[in-house]
Amino acid sequence: MSNELTVLYEDADIAAVDKPSGLMAHSDGRSEGPFLTDWITGRFPGAVGVGEPARSHEGKAIDRSGIVHRLDRETSGVILVAKTQAGFDCLKGQFQDRTVAKRYLAFIWGKLDEEFGTIDRPIGRSANDFPKWSAQRGTRGEIRNAETYWTRLWTGETKVDENAERPEKFTLVEAEPKTGRTHQIRVHFLAIHHPIVSDTLYAPKRPHALGFTRTALHSRSIEFMNTEGKRVKVEAPLPADFQAAIRKLGITLIS
């Protein structure tokens, strides 16, 4: 991992970082690093031990220094980091109260006819595959309410690749999860039969498309209150694969 990730915002207690796709936020006790926590403790030594202790399923201690929320390994974009315990407590309360506004970009399979909508489906463990979560029938374990707002930004047809016989329908959406369940956006769009492009966990039978070799999900912006009570909005630049897909499809994005 590069020793220098891009810091998008920073004050005495909180930082916002542009996380690249492929970087896990913290260890799960099984995967090899490096992890975002390695970078955090190197860049912000005061963040060592900040947060809450955690253990893996095997009972191993997990370092989550500075981690308040997480992004999936393949998801790119802005993530908040607590540099101090005061910063952690400030952000944790806002996540619990659902006052943090998170907006994502995602390319999904198929065409959405409506301009905007809400996916309100509880999420639990998949009954057939433990690593997966589900918002459909047959879930198991604790079932938790989950809600995602979405806005259609573009929809159209294009070939998956130059060798494809016919074009496929795709849609670019901005998704705003009001709850913070694991894999929520991915699971919710799968539940309405529009899985995210190149999501090999939730749409393993679909081919890679639009130039993506990873889940086509990007954390575009986040809004929160800092420890001084100021509302802050941070935006992450588009990574190269999103830029290429948007350029190829002739999409114009408005911030």
C-alpha positions, -999 to +999 in steps of 0.1 A: +000+000+000+011+035-007+023+053+023+002+083+013-035+082+008-053+114-001-067+133+029-098+151+017-106+169+050-088+172+084-093+189+117-080+182+152-103+152+158-115+139+124-102+132+090-118+121+057-097+099+035-101+088-002-100+050+002-090+032-030-107+000-041-090-031-029-081-018+006-098-033+036-107-009+064-094-032+091-085-068+097-111-095+099-087-119+116-083-140+084-073-117+055-038-104+049-031-067+050-022-040+045-053-024+060-065+012+063-058+010+100-021+005+092-021+038+073-042+056+100-018+047+129+012+057+107-003+090+097-021+098+129-002+082+158-027+097+183-054+075+167-038+043+181-064+026+202-091+051+194-126+036+190-140+004+204-123-030+208-134-058+185-127-095+180-130-119+151-153-149+149-123-169+162-119-146+192-088-128+179-084-092+188-088-069+158-072-035+155-099-009+145-079+022+155-097+052+141-124+033+123-160+047+129-177+031+099-164+010+070-165+006+033-164-028+016-130-038+003-139-031-034-158+001-027-138+033-034-143+068-020-146+089+011-144+073+045-142+091+079-114+085+104-114+094+141-080+109+151-091+112+187-116+095+211-135+128+211-138+126+173-149+089+175-176+097+201-188+127+180-191+106+148-205+075+165-234+094+180-243+108+145-242+074+129-264+061+156-288+090+152-286+086+113-277+122+108-246+114+087-256+118+050-237+093+028-241+093-010-228+067-034-226+062-071-233+028-085-237+013-119-265-014-119-278-039-143-311-031-161-332+000-166-350+019-138-381+036-152-387+058-122-365+089-115-362+081-078-374+057-052-369+040-018-359+004-011-373-004+023-364-041+030-350-056+062-317-074+059-305-106+075-280-134+068-285-154+036-300-188+044-278-205+017-245-187+019-231-174+052-208-146+038-238-131+020-266-110+034-301-109+020-331-086+018-353-114+003-372-143+016-353-170+034-331-149+056-319-161+090-304-148+122-312-112+133-333-093+108-327-056+109-346-028+092-328-012+063-337+017+040-320+031+009-330+061-011-320+063-048-320+087-077-316+077-113-288+097-130-286+080-163-300+049-180-293+034-214-279+005-235-244-005-244-225-037-251-208-054-222-177-056-244-168-052-280-174-089-287-210-089-273-237-098-298-262-073-284-264-044-260-274-046-224-294-021-203-276-003-174-284+025-150-263+049-130-278+057-096-270+078-066-278+058-035-282+072+000-285+046+027-304+058+057-292+028+077-258+013+078-262-024+073-234-046+060-235-047+021-267-027+023-266-010-011-255-042-029-281-063-012-309-039-017-304-035-055-301-073-058-334-076-040-351-054-067-334-075-095-308-048-104-275-060-090-245-038-091-222-042-120-192-066-115-204-076-080-189-112-080-205-120-046-241-110-053-242-114-091-216-141-097-232-153-130-231-118-146-201-109-166-178-079-158-191-049-177-185-012-185-147-017-178-152-026-142-132-055-127-145-047-092-179-039-077-190-006-094-197+013-062-181+046-051-186+066-019-191+100-035-197+123-006-204+124+032-218+151+054-214+153+092-210+176+121-174+181+134-166+184+171-170+222+170-206+218+157-199+228+121-216+209+093-190+196+069-194+180+034-166+161+018-166+148-017-142+122-032-130+124-068-141+097-092-116+069-096-103+060-131-128+032-138-158+054-130-143+082-151-138+059-180-173+044-179-189+078-176-169+092-204-176+062-227-214+065-220-214+103-225-228+109-190-227+144-175-227+145-137-239+174-116-225+177-080 
